[in-house]
């Protein structure tokens, strides 16, 4: 039962070990993917930018915004 919960993690680890371990390390070190050194490195590696990376963590000074959903 416990092994069933770990199987998705193990599949990703075996499929792309460098990317998986890099993600784990960035999570443990609490690296912000929108900061310059990390973002530049990701661009050099060919990764797409993180969603909202250009908004600088939502601190654009305009405050909360409303949206409408059709």
N, C-alpha and C positions, 0 to 999 in steps of 0.2 A: 504494500500500500504506500509506504513512504517512498519507495523507488519509483512508483508511477508519477509522483509529484516532481521528482527530480529529472525525469526523462527529457522534458523539453530543454532544460539547461544543459544536459549532457549532449543532446543532439546538436545544439548550437556550438558548444565547446568543441566538439569533434568536427563540425562543418567548417568553422572559421575560428581557430584557436587564438590567433593574434588579435582579431577584432573583439572577441568575447573577453579575453583577459584585459585588453585595453579599456573596455567599458567597465569592467569590474574595478580596475585600478582607478579610473577617473571617478567612479562613484565613491570608492573608499577615501580618496584624497579630496573629494568634494570639489573637483575642478568644474568651472563654469565653461561650457562649450561656446558661449558667446564672447568670452574674453579674447583679446588679441592673440597672445601666444598660441593658445589652443586652436583658435579659429584659423589662424594662418597655417598651422601644421595640418589641420584637417583639409584645408584647400589644397595643399601640396600633395596630400595623399589621394586626392580625387574625390573626397566625400562632399556631399551637398551640405550647404549650411543648415544649421539647426533652425527649426521653425521659430520665428520671432527673434532671431539673432540680431537683426538690424534694428529692432526696437529697443535694444539695450535693457532687456528684462522688463519691458513695459513702463519704464520710467521716462516717458516722453513729456511729462509736465502738463498734459492736457486733462488728467484725471480720468475718472470712469467714463466709458462710452457706452451708449445704448445700441443694441442691434435689433433688427426685426427678422423674424423667421417666417417664411411663407408656408 
